[in-house]
Amino acid sequence: MSQTSPAAAPRLSETERRLVETNGIEIIAEAERTASPHDLFWPWFAANISVFGISYASYVFGFGISFAQAVLVTVLGVVASFLACGIIAIAGKRGSAPTMVLSRAAFGVNGQKVPGVFSWLISMGWETFLAIMAVLATATVFTQLGWGGGALTSVLACAVIAALIVGASVAGYHTIMRMQSVLTWLTGAATIAYILMTLDRIDLAAVTSREAGPVEAVIGALVLLMTGFGLGWINIAADWSRYQRRDASGGAIVLWNTLGGALAPTLLVLYGLLLIGSQPELEEGIVNDPIGTLATILPIWFLVPFLLAAVLALVSGAVLGIYSSGLTLLSLGIDIPRPAAALIDGTILTLGTIWVVFFAQSFLAPFQSFLITLGVPIAAWAGILMADVALRRRDYDEQALFNPRGRYGDWNWTAVGIMVLAAVVGWGLVINTFADAAAWNNWQGYLLGPLGLGGKEGTWAWANLGVLVALAIGFVGWLVLGRAIVRRQESEERV
């Protein structure tokens, strides 16, 4: 792979020293590209070292699989999903632009708006979900402490959490990177303390006595972990690598991105398998309030530090998402400064959190159903972009990423068509797991019967094959049909 000549490592620019990042979706200047691959460890690790990861064990066991099967899918699912993020992060180093701008090389400058809309929706959805979890956890812990836990507690929690998320997102890259490096140690220490305080509750005999499940249940648990972790971040994976030096190793970027993202979740889910496998009574509460339920087995004196660490970890994840959703909003053609875009998205997050916590009677399940549905087209897009990264031999033509008449064109109907096909097939192979609460979403799964997989009531319905199939169609489709397009793009003279 040929690269442009690496620039000498410069001193920090004036922009980099500012509290508020002024860069939007424009190309990052060479003088500001000072980051090293190991710097990627901190934002990914801080955003994923949350006791919330322990609660995923409940969902994994919900598929009716054994402890050994659960361990296997945890390691494979979490690591593979963040490895996919690492591959897409290479694009950030090659193009000095956010993820959804870089995807213009495959989809066209305006064609990128198709995956861009899905990306913005899913980013806003997941970050709002994290904020909701933080508010609910605060109310639960305050109730345990006897400090109220009612409406006033939720109002104050919502205000503080929203202020932290919006403030850091508006400040931008450099503030977030410094914040994440600090949060890593705080949340990491509290998480380790939680594990030490609950070790005595583990019953290995109970955990290992769980019976093995069928292959479709194993695949279902694998897909759940992939979508809940790495694939949930994949649409913003290059946003944090665009400040990497030109001479940074692509392999090192993949390594540190994967290590930072996968290390904590893998260990936390594995511990969750031990803890929840020993304490099955935790499973019911985790469905509605994961963090608060995990806090119920702690001594009273540790509840406050536990709450602070848990909330900060959720805030950390939401900050990354809101920062990147603001960049995605700009990539859709909204002509405003980046801090204003982050403020808009942060305001939407705040209003969404207020609605769910204070007014919605039954919103959480339909909300999650909506997010799962969005995961299919995002998986299709991810497959296309990973194939695009694999096909390219040169850095991106950065100016052409903003010019519909440049080498990447206005619309690339081949990429758009592959994504649409992958989404249509993928939706046909997943079901709405919240059928009662979100009946409007029961149209999915229409291929399970015709393909002989038992229909919507069969065991394969819960495997969520559609996510993996959409990812595979996107990857193979662009690898085959996009090869000539990429070669033609890279042969054109830069203007």
C-alpha positions in Angstrom: 0.0 0.0 0.0 1.6 3.3 -1.1 1.2 6.2 1.3 1.9 9.9 1.0 5.2 11.1 2.4 5.0 11.2 6.2 5.2 14.6 7.7 7.7 15.4 10.4 6.1 15.3 13.8 5.1 18.9 14.5 4.4 20.8 17.7 0.9 21.2 18.9 -1.0 23.7 16.9 -2.9 26.6 18.4 -6.2 24.9 17.6 -5.1 21.9 19.5 -4.5 24.0 22.6 -8.0 25.5 22.6 -10.6 24.2 25.0 -13.2 23.9 22.2 -12.3 22.0 19.0 -13.2 24.1 15.9 -12.6 21.3 13.3 -15.7 19.9 11.8 -15.8 17.5 8.9 -13.0 19.2 7.0 -9.7 17.6 6.5 -7.4 17.7 9.5 -4.3 19.8 8.9 -1.0 18.0 8.9 0.2 20.1 11.8 -2.6 18.7 14.0 -2.1 15.1 13.1 0.1 14.3 16.0 -1.6 11.3 17.6 0.0 7.8 17.9 -1.8 4.5 17.6 -1.6 3.8 21.3 -3.6 7.0 21.9 -6.6 5.2 20.5 -6.6 2.9 23.5 -7.9 5.5 25.9 -11.2 6.7 24.3 -12.2 3.1 23.4 -11.3 1.6 26.8 -12.9 4.4 28.8 -16.1 4.2 26.8 -16.4 0.4 27.4 -15.1 -0.2 30.9 -18.5 -0.1 32.5 -20.3 -2.5 34.9 -23.1 -2.3 32.3 -21.0 -4.9 30.4 -21.6 -7.3 33.2 -25.4 -7.2 32.6 -24.9 -8.6 29.1 -24.3 -12.0 30.6 -28.0 -12.0 31.5 -28.9 -11.6 27.8 -26.4 -14.2 26.7 -27.8 -16.8 29.2 -31.2 -15.8 28.0 -30.5 -17.8 24.8 -30.4 -21.0 26.9 -26.7 -21.9 26.4 -24.1 -23.4 28.7 -21.3 -21.5 30.5 -18.7 -22.9 28.1 -20.7 -21.9 25.0 -21.2 -18.4 26.6 -17.5 -18.0 27.2 -16.8 -18.9 23.5 -19.3 -16.5 22.0 -18.2 -13.7 24.4 -14.6 -13.9 23.4 -15.3 -14.3 19.7 -18.2 -11.8 19.5 -16.6 -8.9 21.4 -13.1 -9.2 19.9 -14.4 -9.7 16.3 -16.7 -6.8 16.5 -14.0 -4.4 17.7 -11.6 -5.8 15.2 -14.1 -4.6 12.5 -13.9 -1.2 14.1 -10.1 -1.3 14.0 -10.2 -2.1 10.2 -12.5 0.9 9.5 -10.3 3.1 11.8 -7.5 2.7 9.2 -9.6 4.8 6.9 -9.3 7.7 9.3 -5.6 7.7 9.1 -5.7 7.5 5.3 -8.2 10.3 4.9 -8.0 12.7 7.9 -11.8 12.9 7.9 -14.7 11.5 9.9 -16.1 8.0 9.2 -19.2 9.1 7.3 -17.2 11.5 5.1 -14.7 8.8 4.2 -17.6 6.5 3.2 -18.2 8.9 0.3 -15.4 7.2 -1.5 -17.6 4.1 -1.8 -21.1 5.7 -1.9 -20.4 9.0 -3.7 -20.4 12.5 -2.1 -24.2 12.6 -1.9 -24.9 8.9 -2.1 -23.3 8.7 1.4 -26.4 10.4 2.8 -28.2 7.0 2.6 -26.0 5.3 5.2 -25.5 8.7 6.9 -29.1 9.0 7.9 -29.1 5.5 9.4 -25.8 6.3 11.2 -27.1 9.4 12.7 -30.3 7.7 13.9 -28.5 4.8 15.5 -25.9 7.0 17.1 -28.5 9.3 18.6 -30.5 6.3 19.8 -27.7 4.4 21.5 -26.4 7.5 23.3 -29.9 8.4 24.5 -30.2 4.9 25.8 -26.9 5.3 27.7 -28.2 8.5 29.3 -31.5 6.9 30.2 -29.6 4.0 31.9 -27.5 6.5 33.9 -30.6 8.4 35.2 -32.4 5.1 36.1 -29.4 3.8 37.9 -29.1 7.0 39.9 -32.7 6.8 41.0 -32.4 3.1 42.0 -29.2 3.7 44.1 -30.7 6.8 45.8 -33.7 4.7 46.7 -31.4 2.1 48.3 -29.6 4.8 50.2 -32.9 6.2 51.5 -32.2 9.5 49.8 -35.4 9.7 47.8 -35.1 8.3 44.3 -38.3 10.0 43.1 -39.0 12.7 40.6 -36.6 15.3 42.1 -33.7 12.8 42.0 -34.4 12.0 38.4 -34.6 15.6 37.5 -31.3 16.5 39.1 -29.6 13.4 37.6 -30.9 14.2 34.2 -29.6 17.7 34.4 -26.2 16.8 35.6 -25.8 13.9 33.1 -27.0 15.9 30.2 -24.6 18.8 31.1 -21.6 16.4 31.3 -22.4 14.8 27.9 -23.3 18.0 26.0 -20.4 20.0 27.5 -17.7 17.4 26.7 -19.2 16.8 23.2 -19.2 20.5 22.4 -15.6 20.9 23.6 -14.5 18.3 21.1 -11.6 15.9 20.4 -8.8 17.1 22.6 -10.9 17.7 25.7 -12.5 14.3 25.2 -9.2 12.6 24.8 -7.9 14.1 28.1 -11.2 13.4 29.9 -11.2 9.7 28.7 -7.7 9.1 30.0 -8.8 10.2 33.5 -12.1 8.4 33.4 -10.3 5.2 32.5 -8.6 5.0 35.9 -11.6 6.1 37.9 -14.1 3.7 36.3 -11.5 0.9 36.1 -10.8 1.1 39.8 -14.5 1.1 40.8 -15.2 -1.8 38.5 -12.3 -3.8 40.0 -13.7 -3.0 43.4 -17.2 -4.2 42.4 -15.7 -7.5 41.2 -13.8 -8.0 44.5 -16.9 -7.2 46.6 -19.1 -9.7 44.7 -16.6 -12.6 44.3 -18.1 -14.4 47.3 -21.4 -14.7 45.5 -20.0 -16.9 42.7 -21.1 -20.6 42.8 -19.1 -22.5 40.1 -21.3 -25.6 40.5 -24.4 -23.6 39.6 -22.7 -21.8 36.7 -21.3 -25.0 35.1 -24.5 -27.0 35.6 -26.3 -25.0 32.8 -27.1 -27.2 29.9 -25.8 -26.6 26.4 -28.0 -25.0 23.8 -28.4 -25.7 20.1 -26.2 -24.0 17.4 -28.9 -21.4 16.5 -28.9 -20.2 20.2 -25.1 -19.9 20.2 -25.3 -17.9 17.0 -28.0 -15.7 18.4 -25.9 -14.9 21.5 -22.9 -14.2 19.3 -24.8 -11.7 17.2 -26.2 -10.1 20.3 -22.6 -9.5 21.6 -21.3 -8.2 18.3 -24.1 -5.7 17.9 -24.1 -4.7 21.5 -20.4 -3.9 21.5 -18.2 -3.3 18.4 -20.9 -3.1 15.8 -22.6 -0.5 17.9 -19.6 1.8 17.5 -18.6 0.9 14.0 -20.2 3.8 12.3 -17.9 6.2 14.2 -14.7 4.1 14.2 -12.6 6.4 12.1 -13.6 9.6 13.9 -10.9 9.1 16.5 -8.1 8.0 14.1 -8.3 11.0 11.8 -5.7 12.8 14.1 -3.2 10.0 13.6 0.2 10.7 12.0 0.5 9.9 8.3 3.3 7.4 9.1 1.3 5.6 11.7 1.1 1.8 11.2 -2.2 0.5 10.0 -1.7 -2.7 11.9 -0.9 -0.7 15.1 -4.1 1.3 14.6 -6.1 -2.0 14.3 -4.4 -3.4 17.4 -4.8 -0.5 19.8 -8.4 0.1 18.6 -9.3 -3.6 19.1 -7.5 -3.9 22.4 -8.9 -0.7 23.8 -12.5 -1.6 22.8 -12.5 -5.3 23.5 -10.4 -5.8 26.6 -12.8 -4.5 29.2 -16.1 -5.8 27.8 -14.6 -9.3 27.3 -13.5 -9.5 30.9 -16.7 -7.9 32.2 -19.1 -10.2 30.3 -17.0 -13.2 31.4 -17.3 -12.1 35.0 -21.0 -11.4 34.5 -21.4 -15.0 33.3 -20.0 -16.2 36.6 -21.9 -13.8 38.8 -25.4 -13.9 37.1 -25.0 -17.6 36.4 -24.7 -17.9 40.2 -27.4 -15.3 41.0 -30.2 -16.0 38.5 -32.6 -13.7 40.5 -30.6 -10.7 39.0 -31.8 -11.5 35.5 -35.3 -10.1 35.8 -34.2 -6.7 37.2 -31.5 -6.3 34.6 -34.0 -6.2 31.8 -35.3 -2.7 32.9 -32.5 -1.3 35.0 -29.1 -3.1 34.5 -26.9 -0.8 36.6 -29.3 -0.3 39.4 -29.9 -4.1 39.7 -26.2 -4.9 39.8 -26.0 -2.3 42.7 -28.5 -4.2 44.8 -25.9 -6.7 45.9 -23.4 -4.2 47.1 -22.8 -3.0 50.7 -24.4 0.4 51.4 -21.1 2.2 51.9 -19.9 1.5 48.4 -23.1 2.6 46.6 -22.1 6.2 46.1 -18.6 5.5 44.5 -20.2 2.7 42.5 -22.9 5.0 41.2 -20.4 7.7 40.3 -18.2 5.3 38.4 -21.1 3.6 36.6 -22.6 7.0 35.6 -19.3 8.4 34.4 -18.7 5.2 32.3 -22.1 5.6 30.7 -21.4 9.3 30.2 -18.1 8.5 28.6 -19.7 6.3 26.0 -22.4 8.8 25.3 -19.9 11.6 24.8 -18.1 9.7 22.1 -21.4 9.0 20.4 -22.8 12.6 20.5 -19.5 14.0 19.3 -19.6 11.7 16.3 -23.3 12.0 15.7 -22.6 15.8 15.3 -20.0 15.0 12.7 -22.5 12.8 10.9 -25.0 15.5 11.0 -22.5 17.9 9.3 -21.8 15.2 6.7 -25.5 15.2 5.7 -25.1 18.8 4.5 -26.1 20.8 7.6 -23.9 23.9 7.3 -23.2 24.8 10.9 -20.1 24.8 13.2 -19.2 21.4 14.8 -19.8 22.6 18.3 -23.3 23.7 17.3 -24.0 20.3 15.7 -22.9 18.6 18.9 -25.1 21.0 20.9 -28.1 20.1 18.7 -27.6 16.4 19.1 -27.0 16.8 22.8 -30.3 18.7 23.1 -32.2 16.0 21.3 -30.5 13.4 23.7 -31.7 15.5 26.7 -35.2 15.8 25.5 -35.4 12.1 24.6 -34.1 11.1 28.1 -36.6 13.4 29.8 -39.4 11.9 27.8 -38.5 8.3 28.6 -37.8 8.9 32.3 -40.8 11.1 33.1 -43.5 10.6 30.5 -43.3 7.5 28.5 -45.4 4.6 29.8 -43.9 1.9 27.7 -41.0 3.2 25.6 -37.8 1.3 26.4 -38.7 -1.9 24.6 -40.0 -0.2 21.4 -37.0 2.0 21.5 -34.6 -1.0 21.6 -36.6 -2.7 18.9 -36.1 0.4 16.7 -32.3 0.3 17.4 -32.0 -3.4 16.6 -33.8 -2.8 13.3 -31.3 0.0 12.4 -28.5 -2.5 13.1 -29.1 -4.4 9.9 -28.4 -1.6 7.4 -25.5 -0.4 9.5 -24.0 -3.9 9.3 -24.5 -3.8 5.5 -22.7 -0.5 5.4 -19.9 -1.7 7.6 -19.3 -4.7 5.3 -19.0 -2.4 2.3 -16.6 0.0 4.1 -14.4 -2.8 5.4 -14.1 -4.2 1.9 -13.4 -0.6 0.6 -10.5 -0.3 3.1 -9.2 -3.7 2.0 -9.4 -2.8 -1.7 -7.6 0.6 -1.6 -3.9 0.9 -2.1 -3.6 4.7 -1.8 -4.6 7.4 0.6 -8.0 9.1 -0.1 -8.1 12.0 -2.4 -9.2 14.3 0.4 -10.5 17.2 -1.8 -12.6 14.8 -3.9 -14.4 13.7 -0.8 -16.2 17.1 -0.9 -16.6 17.5 -4.6 -19.5 15.6 -6.4 -17.6 16.0 -9.7 -14.4 14.5 -8.3 -13.2 10.9 -8.6 -15.7 9.6 -6.1 -18.6 11.0 -8.0 -22.1 12.2 -6.8 -23.9 8.8 -6.3 -22.4 5.3 -6.6 -25.4 3.3 -7.3 -23.5 0.0 -7.0 -22.7 0.6 -3.3 -26.2 1.9 -2.6 -27.7 -1.1 -4.4 -25.6 -3.6 -2.4 -26.6 -1.9 0.9 -30.3 -1.9 0.0 -30.1 -5.6 -1.0 -28.2 -6.6 2.1 -30.7 -4.7 4.3 -33.7 -6.3 2.6 -32.3 -9.8 3.0 -31.1 -9.0 6.5 -34.4 -7.8 7.8 -36.0 -10.9 6.4 -33.8 -13.0 8.7 -34.3 -11.2 12.0 -37.4 -10.9 14.2 -38.7 -8.2 16.5 -37.7 -9.4 19.9 -40.1 -6.9 21.5 -43.2 -8.1 19.6 -45.7 -7.2 22.3 -44.4 -3.7 23.0 -43.5 -2.8 19.4 -46.1 -4.6 17.3 -45.5 -2.1 14.5 -42.1 -3.7 14.0 -43.4 -7.2 13.4 -42.9 -7.1 9.7 -39.4 -8.5 9.9 -38.5 -12.2 9.5 -40.3 -12.6 6.2 -37.6 -14.9 4.8 -37.4 -17.4 7.7 -40.4 -19.4 6.4 -39.6 -19.5 2.7 -36.0 -20.4 3.4 -37.0 -23.4 5.5 -35.8 -21.9 8.8 -38.9 -22.6 10.8 -40.6 -19.3 10.3 -40.9 -16.6 13.0 -41.7 -19.1 15.7 -38.8 -21.5 14.8 -35.6 -21.7 16.8 -33.6 -20.0 14.0 -35.7 -16.9 14.4 -33.8 -16.0 17.5 -30.4 -16.4 15.9 -30.6 -12.9 14.3 -28.8 -14.3 11.2 -29.8 -11.1 9.3 -27.1 -9.0 10.9 -24.3 -11.4 9.9 -25.9 -12.0 6.5 -26.2 -8.2 5.8 -22.5 -7.8 6.9 -21.4 -10.6 4.6 -23.4 -9.4 1.6 -22.0 -5.9 2.0 -18.4 -7.1 2.3 -18.5 -9.7 -0.5 -20.6 -7.6 -2.7 -18.3 -4.6 -2.7 -15.2 -6.7 -2.7 -16.4 -8.2 -6.0 -18.3 -5.4 -7.7 -16.3 -2.5 -6.2 -12.9 -3.7 -7.2 -13.0 -2.2 -10.7 -14.5 1.0 -9.3 -11.8 1.5 -6.7 -9.1 0.8 -9.3 -10.6 3.4 -11.7 -10.8 5.9 -8.9 -7.2 5.4 -7.9 -5.9 5.7 -11.5 -7.4 9.1 -12.0 -5.2 12.2 -11.6 -5.8 14.3 -8.6 -7.1 17.8 -9.3 
